[in-house]
Amino acid sequence: MPWELGKCSFAAGQRHVNARNVIWIATANTGHQLVFDHQAERADPDTPMDRKEYIELINLLRPDVTECLGVSCLTEPG
C-alpha cells in the first residue's frame, strides 16, 4: 500500500514512484448520514466548523469508518 510504504508502482516491474509526501484521500459513503445529521444539528449550520468541532465529528465517525475501511484511513489532522 503506497500510504504505508511511501512508494508505489503504476505497472508491475516498473520503477517505483516516491509517494511519501502525498496526501491520500479515501472516499466512501460510510458515515454520510452521521455527517448530515451533525451538520443539521449545529447551532449555525451556515458557518464553517472550527478545529475543535471538526475533531469531535472525526471522533464520532472513526468507529464506522475504521470498521469499513481499516484502521489507517482516518487520522486526526496535525
C-alpha positions as CSV (number, residue, x, y, z in Angstrom):
1,M,0.0,0.0,0.0
2,P,1.6,3.3,-1.1
3,W,0.3,5.2,2.0
4,E,2.1,2.7,4.3
5,L,5.2,2.0,2.3
6,G,5.7,5.5,0.9
7,K,6.2,4.2,-2.7
8,C,4.1,2.8,-5.5
9,S,4.5,1.4,-9.0
10,F,1.9,2.0,-11.7
11,A,2.8,-1.2,-13.5
12,A,4.4,-4.4,-12.3
13,G,8.1,-4.4,-12.7
14,Q,8.4,-0.7,-13.4
15,R,10.2,1.9,-11.4
16,H,8.7,3.0,-8.1
17,V,7.3,6.4,-7.5
18,N,8.1,8.2,-4.3
19,A,4.7,8.7,-2.5
20,R,5.9,9.8,0.9
21,N,4.8,13.4,0.6
22,V,1.4,12.6,-1.0
23,I,-2.0,13.3,0.6
24,W,-4.2,10.3,0.0
25,I,-7.9,10.9,0.1
26,A,-10.1,7.8,0.6
27,T,-13.8,8.2,-0.1
28,A,-16.8,6.2,1.0
29,N,-20.4,6.8,1.9
30,T,-19.6,5.3,5.3
31,G,-20.9,7.7,7.9
32,H,-22.5,10.1,5.5
33,Q,-25.8,10.2,7.4
34,L,-23.9,11.0,10.7
35,V,-22.2,13.9,8.9
36,F,-25.5,15.2,7.5
37,D,-27.2,14.9,10.9
38,H,-24.3,16.6,12.7
39,Q,-24.5,19.5,10.2
40,A,-28.2,19.9,10.6
41,E,-27.9,19.9,14.4
42,R,-25.2,22.7,14.5
43,A,-26.3,26.0,16.1
44,D,-25.4,27.8,12.9
45,P,-25.0,25.3,10.0
46,D,-24.0,28.0,7.5
47,T,-20.8,28.8,9.3
48,P,-17.6,26.8,8.8
49,M,-16.7,24.3,11.6
50,D,-13.8,25.2,13.8
51,R,-11.0,22.7,14.5
52,K,-12.5,21.6,17.8
53,E,-15.8,20.8,16.2
54,Y,-14.2,19.1,13.3
55,I,-12.2,16.8,15.6
56,E,-15.3,16.0,17.5
57,L,-17.0,14.9,14.3
58,I,-14.0,12.8,13.2
59,N,-14.2,11.0,16.6
60,L,-17.8,10.3,16.0
61,L,-17.1,8.9,12.6
62,R,-14.0,6.9,13.5
63,P,-15.7,3.7,14.6
64,D,-17.8,3.3,11.5
65,V,-15.0,4.3,9.1
66,T,-12.5,2.1,10.8
67,E,-14.8,-0.9,10.6
68,C,-15.5,-0.3,6.9
69,L,-12.1,0.9,5.5
70,G,-9.5,-0.1,8.1
71,V,-7.6,1.5,10.9
72,S,-5.1,3.7,9.0
73,C,-7.7,5.5,6.8
74,L,-8.9,8.1,9.3
75,T,-6.3,10.2,11.2
76,E,-6.6,13.4,13.3
77,P,-5.4,16.4,11.4
78,G,-1.9,17.6,12.5
